[in-house]
Amino acid sequence: MIRVIGLTGGIGSGKSTAADLLAGMGADVVDADEISRGLTAPGGAALPALREAFGEKLVPQDGALDRPGMRALAFSDPAARARLEAVLHPLIRDETRRRLAAATGAYALLVVPLLFESGSWAGRVERVVVVDLDEALQVRRTVGRSRLAESEVRAIMATQWPRWRRLQAADEVLWNGGGLEELRSQCERLHARLAAGRRG
């Protein structure tokens, strides 16, 4: 059975960049966020249940989920976030299992933003890689790439494990406070170990 390696990190840490680099080296990437976007795109499997839970304002007929509107609601209302997760998480887990079972690469890289926080992935991964950077840089990069205000980014960060706790729980750390080539060289070393079945 293929090895499953978890990859996580705070918002704006560079998880997707690291995953893309590792995919180019031979990993099979299964991205929970990508699966979630597919489930909530036009025609997505989650839309009927989300429309029933939240109404047509957030889930219009023949449309996609209003992701910014849902994000604002979920981060301001814990009950709404729980309803959203009750719909999405089982569907994401089912599709994740299907993709992992079909993986044929050197190993499978399971990318989950809230891998530690959700508590439901712990027994599914052999090791956890954390993409890390300074929190001030994390905020700047997220503001720069999105339309979120700094206050919104910090509100999202407040729902995630603090940096020190992620680092404490990590088996491997990729430092993403430098440039792309620095991250690439770390990914090359990590990939060589993972593909060979070695620990760090």
SVG drawing of the C-alpha trace seen along z (x, -y; Angstrom):
<svg xmlns="http://www.w3.org/2000/svg" viewBox="-33 -45 51 47">
<polyline fill="none" stroke="black" stroke-width="0.4" points="0.0,0.0 1.3,-3.5 2.7,-5.6 0.5,-8.6 2.3,-11.8 0.3,-14.7 1.2,-18.3 -0.2,-21.2 0.5,-24.8 -1.2,-28.0 -3.0,-30.2 -0.6,-31.7 2.3,-29.4 2.8,-28.1 1.3,-24.6 0.2,-24.6 3.6,-25.7 5.4,-22.9 2.8,-20.4 3.4,-21.4 7.1,-21.0 6.8,-17.6 4.3,-16.5 6.9,-17.4 9.3,-15.1 7.0,-12.1 4.5,-12.4 0.8,-11.9 -0.9,-14.9 -4.4,-14.7 -5.5,-18.2 -8.5,-18.5 -9.1,-22.2 -9.2,-21.3 -11.7,-18.5 -13.8,-21.1 -13.8,-23.5 -15.0,-20.8 -17.8,-19.8 -19.0,-23.5 -18.5,-24.4 -21.5,-24.6 -23.0,-21.1 -20.9,-20.0 -22.2,-17.1 -22.4,-19.2 -24.6,-22.0 -28.1,-20.5 -27.3,-19.9 -25.6,-23.3 -28.5,-25.0 -30.9,-23.3 -28.7,-24.3 -27.9,-27.9 -30.5,-28.9 -30.3,-30.3 -28.5,-33.5 -25.3,-31.6 -26.0,-28.7 -28.0,-30.0 -29.8,-27.6 -27.6,-26.6 -24.7,-28.4 -21.7,-27.8 -21.3,-28.3 -20.7,-32.0 -17.3,-31.2 -16.5,-34.7 -20.0,-35.0 -19.7,-31.5 -16.2,-32.2 -17.4,-35.4 -20.4,-33.6 -18.4,-30.6 -15.7,-32.6 -18.2,-34.8 -20.7,-32.1 -19.4,-28.8 -22.8,-27.1 -22.8,-27.9 -19.2,-26.6 -20.3,-23.4 -23.2,-23.0 -20.9,-23.6 -18.4,-21.1 -21.1,-18.5 -22.0,-18.7 -18.5,-19.0 -16.2,-16.9 -17.8,-13.4 -17.8,-14.1 -14.2,-15.3 -13.1,-12.3 -14.9,-9.9 -13.3,-11.5 -9.9,-11.6 -10.1,-7.9 -10.9,-7.2 -8.0,-9.2 -5.5,-7.8 -6.6,-4.3 -5.8,-5.1 -2.4,-6.8 0.6,-5.2 3.4,-7.7 6.5,-7.4 4.1,-8.2 0.8,-10.1 0.9,-13.6 -2.3,-14.5 -2.7,-18.3 -5.1,-19.4 -5.0,-23.0 -6.6,-21.9 -4.9,-18.5 -4.1,-18.9 -7.2,-20.9 -9.8,-18.6 -8.6,-15.5 -10.0,-13.2 -6.8,-12.7 -4.3,-11.6 -4.6,-7.9 -4.5,-8.3 -1.0,-9.7 2.4,-8.1 4.2,-11.5 3.3,-15.2 5.1,-17.9 4.5,-21.5 5.2,-24.4 6.4,-27.2 7.2,-30.9 7.2,-33.9 3.6,-35.0 4.1,-38.6 5.3,-37.3 2.3,-34.9 -0.1,-37.8 1.7,-39.9 1.6,-37.1 -2.0,-36.3 -3.1,-39.9 -1.1,-40.3 -2.5,-37.3 -6.1,-37.6 -8.7,-40.3 -8.8,-39.8 -8.0,-42.6 -5.3,-42.0 -7.9,-41.8 -9.7,-39.0 -6.5,-37.1 -5.7,-37.3 -9.3,-36.1 -8.7,-33.0 -5.3,-32.5 -7.0,-32.6 -9.1,-29.5 -5.9,-27.6 -3.3,-26.1 -0.6,-28.6 2.7,-28.3 4.5,-26.9 2.0,-24.1 2.2,-23.1 5.9,-23.0 5.8,-20.9 3.6,-18.3 5.5,-18.2 7.6,-15.3 9.2,-17.4 9.4,-21.2 9.8,-23.0 10.9,-26.6 9.2,-29.0 10.4,-32.3 12.9,-32.6 12.6,-32.3 11.3,-29.6 14.7,-28.0 15.3,-27.7 12.0,-25.9 12.7,-23.7 16.0,-22.5 14.4,-21.6 11.6,-19.7 14.3,-17.8 15.9,-16.6 12.6,-15.7 11.4,-13.9 14.5,-11.8 14.0,-10.7 10.2,-10.0 10.7,-8.1 13.3,-6.0 11.1,-5.4 13.6,-7.1 12.8,-9.3 14.3,-12.8"/>
</svg>
